[in-house]
Amino acid sequence: MGLGATFLSQIPIVGSAISPERFLETPIDVAAKKAIADVVLNTAKSKGATYADVRIGRYLRQFIVTRENRVDNISNTESYGIGIRVIANGSWGFAATDKMDTDSIVKATNTAVQIAKVNAKLLTEPVRLAPQKGYGTVSWKTPMQINAFTVPIKEKVDLLLSANDVAMKNGVNFINNSLFLVNEQKYFASTDGSYIDQDIHRIWPTFNVTKTDKQTGKFETRNSLGSPMGMGYEYLLPRSEEKINGVIPLYKGSYDMLEDVRMAAQQVDEKLKAKPVEPGKYDLVLDPTNLFLTIHESVGHPTELDRVLGYEANYAGTSFLTLDKWESKKFNFGSNVVNFVADKTQPNSLGAVGYDDEGVQAKEWDIIKNGILVNYQTTRDQAHIIGLNASQGCSFADSWDNIQFQRMPNVSLQPGKLPLKPADIIKNIEKGLYMFGRNSYSIDQQRYNFQFSSQLCYEIKNGKIAGMVKDAAYQANTQEFWNSCSAICDKQDYRLGGSFFDGKGQPSQVSAVSHGCATTKFNGVSVINTARKI
């Protein structure tokens, strides 16, 4: 599967409805969480478990959806409970409950151990966990200035409606506009000796504008070019050096929704008048708002070790990056300027945490180095498969009642080392296209052959922007595409893209992940016209 759509009708609303005031309540303190965790760990060991971990989770979500001059929906939900995972007789067992009294917790723990012992009868080999030291009592919180849940709903609604008003005054016929907020309060404890309390925040403003041509009946759209981020409400405040709550904002690239909407209104008008792209070979200049999705699908997913091993074949697919390619130590994934790093520590990213859902401290590591495949993404029970003596910290569950498994960290293309701006790339292109924004895409089950389009596409002729074109999509296979990568802008142009809703697993779960990159050039890529009939 890939990154999910961004509209509320397609988003799973999980949890019980609550009042906004409940978001700020603390139902249980850290000391009480530790006491509950110890009941689980002691019970599991007494019933024969050789390992146990417990996750106490409180998941808060707020969705605000508007359209033109009205509010369509406001959803405030809370999900709270405990998930228990054990190893007994060499096999995993898992159980969960939302009843937080001691008897219910002991019963769930016993169930997890019983399930493990039954599963063990089907084992071909026992679970092998990579060693993991206990951290004792530690905590981590998303760095931020303003908890978005403390901001009154009216203030958030007013911002969305103001953006809608800007769109309508600039000639747009329709606009829907949404704000998604997530707070994961997660407590993890294990028989390794870790007691980890984390408070994780994410924010995602997004919109879609549509303009119609009354004479022809045709219409064009443009989605938000903003990104979801792992930070607080300061993301939506105007750019400035002014202090917020006495502190200068950590993230200087605040998202100006009103300006993005204003530009979108102008650009959909330009799209209505734009000429169709001529199919052929082009040098592509891909903005991070477009390239992040291609990175997700063609790099992030095929380097998930469970895909490589076939564990996800039934639902999410497999991977062309088989173990023999990694073992050769010379598989040419891309050109020598292509370097991908997996990173769970990247500030403001959606995947940033202090520790994963197995209690492994967040880290970063190389996946593609100078174009060569050098590593994958692993959890504790996968590490030995590729000769690692420690997990890379890629375990995640989207709720307390789902079992954790391997999920993608932030996977990002490293910026170029030499000073380079998009204008420097464009001036040396004779025939090219400059693309912005995520749009429709298709990629095969092995993450090899693909097609991606964009929200905005500009033709480049003889080193200059020649105007907008439409209906363009680029086609390639992953290895061919990344080997055509010839230039990457420097760190000044580096930006994050991402989604809250990357689907995987059975039963299906979603995770939030970011992908960073700078504007990047690809030579001689095939481009088709998606509207042209064959």
C-alpha positions as CSV (number, residue, x, y, z in Angstrom):
1,M,0.0,0.0,0.0
2,G,1.0,3.6,-0.2
3,L,0.3,7.0,1.3
4,G,-3.4,7.4,2.0
5,A,-5.7,10.1,0.7
6,T,-6.1,13.3,2.7
7,F,-9.9,13.6,2.9
8,L,-11.9,12.9,6.0
9,S,-14.3,10.6,4.3
10,Q,-11.4,8.2,3.7
11,I,-9.8,8.6,7.2
12,P,-10.4,6.0,9.9
13,I,-12.1,7.7,12.8
14,V,-10.8,5.7,15.8
15,G,-11.9,6.1,19.4
16,S,-14.8,7.5,21.4
17,A,-16.1,11.0,20.9
18,I,-15.1,13.4,23.7
19,S,-15.3,17.1,24.4
20,P,-12.3,19.2,23.4
21,E,-11.7,19.9,27.1
22,R,-10.9,16.3,27.7
23,F,-7.8,16.6,25.5
24,L,-6.1,18.5,28.3
25,E,-6.9,16.0,31.1
26,T,-4.4,13.5,32.4
27,P,-6.3,10.3,33.2
28,I,-3.4,8.5,34.8
29,D,0.1,9.6,36.0
30,V,3.4,8.0,35.2
31,A,3.7,6.3,38.6
32,A,0.4,4.6,38.1
33,K,1.4,3.5,34.6
34,K,4.5,1.9,36.0
35,A,2.5,0.1,38.7
36,I,0.2,-1.3,36.0
37,A,3.2,-2.2,33.8
38,D,4.8,-4.1,36.6
39,V,1.6,-6.1,37.2
40,V,1.8,-7.2,33.5
41,L,5.5,-8.0,33.5
42,N,5.4,-10.0,36.8
43,T,2.3,-11.9,35.7
44,A,3.7,-12.8,32.3
45,K,7.0,-14.1,33.8
46,S,5.1,-16.1,36.4
47,K,3.1,-17.8,33.6
48,G,6.2,-18.8,31.7
49,A,6.9,-15.9,29.4
50,T,10.6,-15.4,28.7
51,Y,10.0,-11.8,27.5
52,A,7.1,-9.4,27.8
53,D,6.4,-5.8,26.9
54,V,3.4,-3.6,27.7
55,R,2.1,-0.4,25.9
56,I,-0.3,1.8,27.7
57,G,-1.7,4.1,25.0
58,R,-3.9,7.2,25.0
59,Y,-4.6,8.4,21.4
60,L,-6.2,11.8,20.9
61,R,-7.4,13.0,17.5
62,Q,-9.1,16.1,16.3
63,F,-10.4,16.6,12.7
64,I,-11.9,19.9,11.6
65,V,-13.3,20.0,8.1
66,T,-14.7,23.1,6.3
67,R,-16.0,23.8,2.9
68,E,-16.5,27.3,1.4
69,N,-18.3,29.3,4.1
70,R,-19.4,26.4,6.4
71,V,-18.0,23.9,8.8
72,D,-18.8,20.3,7.7
73,N,-17.4,18.4,10.6
74,I,-15.6,18.6,13.9
75,S,-14.4,15.3,15.4
76,N,-12.8,14.9,18.8
77,T,-11.9,11.3,19.8
78,E,-10.0,9.5,22.5
79,S,-8.8,5.9,22.5
80,Y,-7.3,4.5,25.7
81,G,-6.1,1.0,26.7
82,I,-3.3,-1.4,27.1
83,G,-1.6,-3.8,24.7
84,I,0.5,-6.8,26.0
85,R,3.0,-8.8,24.0
86,V,4.9,-11.8,25.2
87,I,7.3,-14.6,24.1
88,A,6.5,-18.0,25.6
89,N,7.9,-21.3,24.3
90,G,9.7,-19.2,21.6
91,S,6.6,-17.7,20.1
92,W,4.8,-14.4,20.1
93,G,1.4,-13.9,21.9
94,F,-0.6,-10.7,22.1
95,A,-3.7,-9.5,23.9
96,A,-5.3,-6.1,24.7
97,T,-8.0,-4.5,26.8
98,D,-9.5,-1.1,27.5
99,K,-10.5,-2.2,31.0
100,M,-7.8,-0.8,33.2
101,D,-8.6,-2.5,36.5
102,T,-6.1,-5.1,37.8
103,D,-8.2,-8.2,37.2
104,S,-8.8,-7.3,33.6
105,I,-5.1,-6.6,33.0
106,V,-4.0,-9.8,34.6
107,K,-6.6,-11.7,32.5
108,A,-5.3,-10.1,29.3
109,T,-1.7,-11.0,30.3
110,N,-2.7,-14.6,30.8
111,T,-4.5,-14.6,27.4
112,A,-1.3,-13.3,25.7
113,V,0.8,-16.1,27.3
114,Q,-1.8,-18.7,26.3
115,I,-1.8,-17.5,22.7
116,A,2.0,-17.6,22.6
117,K,2.0,-21.2,23.8
118,V,-0.6,-22.3,21.2
119,N,1.3,-20.4,18.5
120,A,4.5,-22.2,19.5
121,K,3.1,-25.5,18.2
122,L,3.2,-24.1,14.7
123,L,6.7,-22.7,14.9
124,T,9.5,-23.7,12.5
125,E,12.0,-21.8,14.5
126,P,11.8,-19.7,17.7
127,V,11.7,-15.9,17.8
128,R,15.2,-14.4,18.1
129,L,15.3,-10.9,19.6
130,A,18.3,-8.7,19.1
131,P,19.8,-7.7,22.5
132,Q,18.3,-4.6,24.0
133,K,19.5,-2.9,27.2
134,G,16.9,-1.5,29.5
135,Y,16.9,2.3,29.8
136,G,15.3,2.5,33.2
137,T,12.8,5.4,33.6
138,V,13.0,7.9,30.7
139,S,10.7,10.2,28.7
140,W,10.5,12.0,25.4
141,K,8.2,14.7,24.0
142,T,7.8,16.3,20.6
143,P,9.7,19.6,20.7
144,M,7.1,22.3,20.3
145,Q,5.9,25.7,21.6
146,I,2.2,25.5,21.4
147,N,0.1,22.3,22.0
148,A,-2.4,22.5,19.2
149,F,-5.1,20.9,21.4
150,T,-4.9,24.0,23.7
151,V,-5.9,26.3,20.9
152,P,-9.7,27.0,20.9
153,I,-11.6,25.3,18.1
154,K,-13.0,28.7,17.1
155,E,-9.5,30.0,16.3
156,K,-8.8,26.9,14.2
157,V,-12.1,27.2,12.4
158,D,-11.6,30.9,11.8
159,L,-8.2,30.1,10.1
160,L,-9.7,27.5,7.8
161,L,-12.7,29.7,6.9
162,S,-10.4,32.7,6.3
163,A,-8.4,30.5,3.8
164,N,-11.7,29.5,2.1
165,D,-12.7,33.2,1.8
166,V,-9.3,34.0,0.2
167,A,-10.0,31.2,-2.3
168,M,-13.5,32.3,-3.2
169,K,-12.5,36.0,-3.5
170,N,-9.9,34.8,-6.0
171,G,-12.3,33.1,-8.3
172,V,-12.3,29.5,-7.0
173,N,-15.7,27.7,-7.3
174,F,-15.1,25.1,-4.5
175,I,-12.7,24.6,-1.7
176,N,-12.5,22.0,1.1
177,N,-10.1,22.7,3.9
178,S,-9.1,20.5,6.9
179,L,-6.9,20.4,9.9
180,F,-5.9,17.1,11.5
181,L,-4.3,16.9,14.9
182,V,-2.9,13.8,16.6
183,N,-1.4,13.3,20.1
184,E,-0.1,9.9,21.0
185,Q,0.6,9.5,24.8
186,K,2.5,6.2,24.9
187,Y,4.0,4.4,27.9
188,F,6.2,1.4,27.2
189,A,7.7,-1.1,29.7
190,S,9.5,-4.4,29.2
191,T,11.2,-7.2,31.0
192,D,14.5,-5.7,29.7
193,G,14.1,-3.0,32.3
194,S,12.7,0.0,30.3
195,Y,10.0,2.3,31.5
196,I,9.5,4.9,28.7
197,D,6.9,7.7,28.7
198,Q,6.4,9.6,25.4
199,D,4.2,12.5,24.3
200,I,4.1,12.7,20.5
201,H,2.3,15.5,18.5
202,R,1.5,15.8,14.8
203,I,-0.3,18.5,12.8
204,W,-1.6,18.5,9.2
205,P,-3.4,21.4,7.5
206,T,-4.6,20.6,4.0
207,F,-7.0,21.9,1.3
208,N,-8.2,21.3,-2.2
209,V,-9.5,24.0,-4.5
210,T,-11.5,23.6,-7.7
211,K,-12.3,26.0,-10.5
212,T,-14.6,25.3,-13.5
213,D,-14.8,26.8,-16.9
214,K,-18.5,27.6,-17.4
215,Q,-18.2,27.6,-21.2
216,T,-16.5,24.2,-21.6
217,G,-17.6,22.5,-18.4
218,K,-14.0,21.5,-17.7
219,F,-12.4,22.0,-14.3
220,E,-9.0,21.9,-12.6
221,T,-7.9,21.4,-9.0
222,R,-4.9,22.1,-6.9
223,N,-4.1,20.6,-3.5
224,S,-2.2,22.1,-0.6
225,L,1.6,22.2,-1.1
226,G,2.0,22.3,2.7
227,S,3.3,19.3,4.6
228,P,2.2,17.5,7.8
229,M,4.7,18.0,10.6
230,G,5.7,16.6,14.0
231,M,5.3,19.9,15.9
232,G,2.7,22.1,17.6
233,Y,0.4,24.9,16.5
234,E,3.3,27.3,15.9
235,Y,3.5,25.6,12.4
236,L,0.4,27.7,11.4
237,L,1.6,31.0,12.8
238,P,3.1,33.6,10.5
239,R,6.9,33.4,9.8
240,S,8.8,35.7,12.1
241,E,11.5,35.8,14.7
242,E,9.0,36.8,17.4
243,K,9.0,34.8,20.5
244,I,6.1,32.4,21.3
245,N,5.5,31.8,25.0
246,G,8.9,33.4,25.5
247,V,10.7,31.2,23.0
248,I,11.7,31.8,19.3
249,P,10.0,29.0,17.2
250,L,12.1,26.0,16.6
251,Y,10.8,25.6,13.1
252,K,11.3,28.7,11.0
253,G,9.5,27.4,7.9
254,S,6.0,27.9,9.2
255,Y,3.2,27.1,6.8
256,D,1.3,30.1,5.4
257,M,-2.0,28.6,4.5
258,L,-3.6,31.8,3.3
259,E,-0.7,32.5,0.9
260,D,-0.8,28.9,-0.4
261,V,-4.6,29.2,-1.0
262,R,-4.1,32.5,-2.8
263,M,-1.5,31.0,-5.1
264,A,-3.6,27.9,-5.7
265,A,-6.5,30.1,-6.8
266,Q,-4.3,31.7,-9.4
267,Q,-2.7,28.4,-10.5
268,V,-6.0,26.6,-11.2
269,D,-7.0,29.4,-13.5
270,E,-3.6,29.0,-15.2
271,K,-4.2,25.2,-15.4
272,L,-7.5,25.7,-17.2
273,K,-5.6,27.6,-19.9
274,A,-2.5,25.4,-20.0
275,K,-1.7,23.3,-23.1
276,P,-1.4,19.5,-22.8
277,V,2.1,18.2,-22.4
278,E,3.7,16.6,-25.5
279,P,4.8,13.0,-24.7
280,G,8.5,12.2,-24.9
281,K,11.8,12.2,-23.0
282,Y,12.4,15.2,-20.7
283,D,14.9,16.2,-18.0
284,L,12.8,16.5,-14.9
285,V,13.2,19.0,-12.1
286,L,11.2,17.6,-9.1
287,D,10.3,19.9,-6.2
288,P,10.2,18.2,-2.7
289,T,6.4,18.6,-2.7
290,N,6.4,16.0,-5.6
291,L,9.5,13.9,-5.0
292,F,8.6,12.9,-1.4
293,L,5.9,10.6,-2.6
294,T,8.1,8.9,-5.2
295,I,10.7,8.4,-2.5
296,H,8.1,6.9,-0.2
297,E,6.9,4.4,-2.8
298,S,10.1,3.5,-4.7
299,V,12.7,3.7,-1.8
300,G,10.9,3.6,1.5
301,H,8.7,0.6,0.9
302,P,11.1,-1.7,-1.0
303,T,13.7,-1.4,1.7
304,E,11.3,-2.6,4.4
305,L,12.8,-6.0,5.4
306,D,9.4,-7.7,6.0
307,R,8.5,-6.9,2.4
308,V,11.8,-8.2,1.2
309,L,11.2,-11.5,3.1
310,G,7.7,-11.8,1.6
311,Y,5.8,-11.3,4.9
312,E,3.6,-8.5,3.3
313,A,3.0,-10.3,0.0
314,N,-0.6,-10.9,0.6
315,Y,-1.6,-7.3,1.1
316,A,1.1,-4.6,0.7
317,G,3.4,-6.5,-1.7
318,T,7.0,-7.6,-1.9
319,S,10.2,-5.9,-3.0
320,F,12.6,-6.1,-5.9
321,L,15.4,-5.3,-3.5
322,T,16.0,-9.0,-2.6
323,L,18.6,-10.1,-0.1
324,D,21.0,-11.2,-2.8
325,K,21.2,-7.6,-4.0
326,W,22.2,-6.4,-0.6
327,E,24.6,-9.3,0.0
328,S,26.5,-8.5,-3.2
329,K,27.4,-5.1,-1.7
330,K,27.5,-3.6,-5.2
331,F,23.8,-3.4,-6.3
332,N,23.6,-0.2,-8.3
333,F,20.3,1.3,-6.9
334,G,21.0,4.8,-8.2
335,S,23.7,7.2,-9.4
336,N,26.6,8.1,-7.1
337,V,24.9,11.3,-5.9
338,V,22.0,9.3,-4.5
339,N,22.2,8.8,-0.7
340,F,19.2,7.8,1.4
341,V,19.2,7.9,5.2
342,A,16.6,6.4,7.5
343,D,16.1,8.6,10.5
344,K,13.8,8.4,13.5
345,T,15.3,11.4,15.2
346,Q,14.8,14.1,12.5
347,P,13.3,17.2,14.1
348,N,9.8,18.2,13.1
349,S,9.3,15.0,11.1
350,L,6.3,12.7,11.5
351,G,8.4,9.7,12.3
352,A,10.4,11.5,15.1
353,V,10.2,9.7,18.4
354,G,12.6,9.1,21.3
355,Y,12.0,5.3,21.3
356,D,10.1,2.9,19.0
357,D,7.3,0.6,20.2
358,E,9.8,-2.1,21.3
359,G,11.7,0.3,23.5
360,V,14.6,0.8,21.1
361,Q,16.1,4.3,21.1
362,A,15.6,6.2,17.9
363,K,18.6,6.4,15.5
364,E,19.6,7.1,11.9
365,W,21.4,4.9,9.4
366,D,22.4,4.7,5.7
367,I,20.1,2.7,3.3
368,I,21.6,3.8,0.0
369,K,25.2,5.0,0.0
370,N,26.6,6.6,-3.1
371,G,24.0,4.8,-5.1
372,I,24.6,1.3,-3.6
373,L,22.1,-0.6,-1.5
374,V,23.7,-1.0,2.0
375,N,20.9,-1.7,4.4
376,Y,17.2,-2.2,5.2
377,Q,14.7,-1.3,8.0
378,T,14.4,-3.8,10.8
379,T,12.8,-4.6,14.2
380,R,14.3,-6.7,17.1
381,D,13.2,-10.0,15.7
382,Q,14.4,-9.2,12.2
383,A,17.9,-7.9,13.0
384,H,19.7,-11.3,13.0
385,I,18.4,-12.0,9.4
386,I,20.8,-9.4,8.0
387,G,23.5,-9.9,10.6
388,L,22.8,-6.9,12.8
389,N,23.4,-7.2,16.6
390,A,20.8,-4.5,17.4
391,S,17.4,-3.4,16.1
392,Q,17.2,-0.2,14.0
393,G,14.1,0.8,16.0
394,C,11.4,0.4,13.3
395,S,8.6,-1.1,15.4
396,F,5.3,0.7,15.6
397,A,1.6,0.1,16.3
398,D,-1.0,2.6,15.5
399,S,-3.0,1.8,18.6
400,W,-2.8,0.1,22.0
401,D,-5.0,-2.7,20.7
402,N,-2.9,-3.5,17.6
403,I,0.4,-5.5,17.8
404,Q,3.5,-3.6,16.8
405,F,5.4,-4.6,13.7
406,Q,7.9,-3.2,11.2
407,R,7.0,0.2,9.9
408,M,8.9,2.7,7.9
409,P,11.1,5.4,9.5
410,N,11.6,8.7,7.8
411,V,13.6,7.8,4.6
412,S,15.2,10.9,3.1
413,L,17.3,11.8,0.1
414,Q,20.3,13.7,1.3
415,P,20.9,17.2,-0.2
416,G,23.8,17.9,-2.4
417,K,27.1,19.0,-0.8
418,L,27.9,21.8,-3.2
419,P,25.9,25.1,-3.4
420,L,23.1,24.6,-5.9
421,K,19.6,26.2,-6.3
422,P,16.7,25.2,-8.5
423,A,17.5,28.1,-10.8
424,D,21.0,26.8,-11.3
425,I,19.6,23.5,-12.4
426,I,17.0,25.0,-14.7
427,K,19.4,27.2,-16.6
428,N,21.3,24.2,-18.0
429,I,18.2,22.3,-19.3
430,E,17.2,22.5,-22.9
431,K,14.0,20.4,-22.7
432,G,12.5,19.7,-19.4
433,L,9.6,19.8,-16.9
434,Y,9.4,21.3,-13.4
435,M,6.9,19.5,-11.2
436,F,5.3,20.4,-7.9
437,G,2.8,18.6,-5.6
438,R,1.6,15.1,-5.1
439,N,-1.1,13.7,-7.4
440,S,-2.1,10.4,-8.8
441,Y,0.4,7.6,-9.0
442,S,0.7,3.9,-9.7
443,I,3.5,1.4,-8.7
444,D,3.7,-2.4,-9.0
445,Q,3.7,-4.8,-6.1
446,Q,7.5,-5.1,-6.1
447,R,7.9,-1.3,-6.1
448,Y,9.7,-1.4,-9.4
449,N,7.7,0.0,-12.4
450,F,5.8,3.2,-11.6
451,Q,4.0,6.3,-12.8
452,F,3.7,9.6,-11.0
453,S,2.0,12.9,-11.9
454,S,2.0,16.3,-10.2
455,Q,-0.3,19.2,-9.1
456,L,1.6,21.7,-11.2
457,C,3.9,21.2,-14.2
458,Y,6.0,23.9,-16.0
459,E,7.8,23.4,-19.3
460,I,11.5,24.3,-19.4
461,K,12.9,25.4,-22.8
462,N,16.5,26.5,-23.3
463,G,17.1,27.1,-19.7
464,K,14.0,29.1,-19.0
465,I,10.4,28.4,-17.7
466,A,8.2,28.6,-20.8
467,G,4.8,28.3,-19.1
468,M,2.5,25.7,-17.5
469,V,1.5,22.4,-19.1
470,K,-0.9,19.8,-17.9
471,D,-1.7,16.1,-18.0
472,A,2.0,15.1,-17.5
473,A,3.1,11.9,-15.7
474,Y,6.6,10.4,-15.6
475,Q,7.1,6.7,-16.1
476,A,10.2,4.6,-15.2
477,N,11.4,1.7,-13.1
478,T,13.0,2.4,-9.8
479,Q,16.5,1.5,-10.7
480,E,16.4,3.4,-14.0
481,F,14.9,6.4,-12.4
482,W,17.4,6.8,-9.5
483,N,20.3,6.1,-11.9
484,S,19.1,9.1,-14.0
485,C,19.5,11.4,-10.9
486,S,22.2,13.9,-11.9
487,A,21.9,16.9,-9.5
488,I,20.5,17.6,-6.1
489,C,20.1,21.1,-4.6
490,D,21.9,21.9,-1.3
491,K,20.6,21.8,2.2
492,Q,19.1,25.3,1.9
493,D,16.4,23.8,-0.3
494,Y,15.8,20.7,1.8
495,R,12.2,20.2,2.9
496,L,9.9,17.5,4.4
497,G,6.8,15.9,2.9
498,G,4.8,13.1,4.3
499,S,1.4,11.7,5.4
500,F,-0.4,10.5,8.5
501,F,-1.9,7.6,6.6
502,D,0.6,5.0,5.3
503,G,-1.3,1.7,5.2
504,K,0.2,-1.7,5.8
505,G,-0.5,-5.0,7.6
506,Q,-3.4,-7.3,8.3
507,P,-5.4,-6.2,10.1
508,S,-4.6,-2.9,8.4
509,Q,-2.7,-0.2,10.4
510,V,-1.7,3.3,9.4
511,S,1.5,5.2,10.3
512,A,2.8,8.7,9.9
513,V,6.1,9.2,8.1
514,S,8.1,12.0,6.5
515,H,10.5,12.0,3.6
516,G,12.9,14.9,3.1
517,C,14.7,16.0,0.0
518,A,15.8,19.1,-2.0
519,T,14.9,19.9,-5.5
520,T,16.4,17.2,-7.7
521,K,17.1,16.7,-11.4
522,F,16.6,13.5,-13.4
523,N,17.9,13.1,-17.0
524,G,15.9,11.8,-19.9
525,V,12.8,10.4,-18.2
526,S,9.8,9.2,-20.2
527,V,6.7,11.5,-19.9
528,I,3.2,10.6,-21.1
529,N,0.0,12.7,-21.6
530,T,-2.5,11.2,-19.2
531,A,-5.5,12.7,-21.0
532,R,-4.5,11.5,-24.5
533,K,-6.5,8.5,-25.8
534,I,-4.5,5.6,-27.1
